């Protein structure tokens, strides 16, 4: 199950920097995770300073 970024995202970009497969990109309102590319490693969730990322 892929991870998802909630509305709590502050667009800091730290999640995208650590994603090992490049599944995270900047969206209009917040960063977004491509569920087809996400390998469910959880690295992004551990990096997020506002805990905006959780398993979908």
C-alpha positions as CSV (number, residue, x, y, z in Angstrom):
1,X,0.0,0.0,0.0
2,X,1.5,3.3,-1.0
3,X,2.0,6.3,1.3
4,X,-0.1,9.5,1.0
5,X,0.7,13.1,1.9
6,X,-2.1,14.9,3.8
7,X,-3.1,18.5,3.8
8,X,-0.7,19.1,6.7
9,X,2.1,19.2,4.1
10,X,4.1,22.5,4.3
11,X,5.9,21.9,1.0
12,X,9.3,21.8,2.5
13,X,10.5,19.1,0.0
14,X,12.4,17.0,2.5
15,X,10.3,13.9,1.5
16,X,11.1,14.2,-2.2
17,X,14.8,14.6,-1.4
18,X,15.0,11.2,0.4
19,X,12.6,9.1,-1.8
20,X,14.8,6.3,-3.2
21,X,12.7,5.9,-6.3
22,X,11.7,9.5,-7.1
23,X,8.0,8.8,-6.5
24,X,7.4,12.3,-4.9
25,X,6.9,15.5,-6.8
26,X,5.7,19.0,-6.0
27,X,2.0,19.5,-6.7
28,X,0.0,22.7,-6.7
29,X,-1.0,22.7,-3.0
30,X,1.4,20.1,-1.6
31,X,3.8,17.4,-2.5
32,X,2.3,14.3,-4.1
33,X,3.3,10.6,-4.1
34,X,2.8,8.6,-7.3
35,X,1.2,5.4,-6.0
36,X,2.5,3.4,-8.9
37,X,6.1,4.3,-8.3
38,X,6.0,4.1,-4.4
39,X,7.8,1.1,-3.1
40,X,6.2,1.5,0.4
41,X,9.6,1.9,2.2
42,X,8.4,4.6,4.6
43,X,11.5,6.7,4.2
44,X,9.5,9.8,3.4
45,X,7.2,9.4,6.4
46,X,10.2,9.2,8.7
47,X,11.7,12.4,7.2
48,X,8.6,14.6,7.3
49,X,8.9,17.3,10.0
50,X,5.1,17.8,10.3
51,X,4.1,14.1,10.1
52,X,2.0,14.7,7.0
53,X,2.8,11.3,5.4
54,X,1.1,8.1,6.3
55,X,0.1,4.8,4.7
56,X,-2.9,5.2,2.5
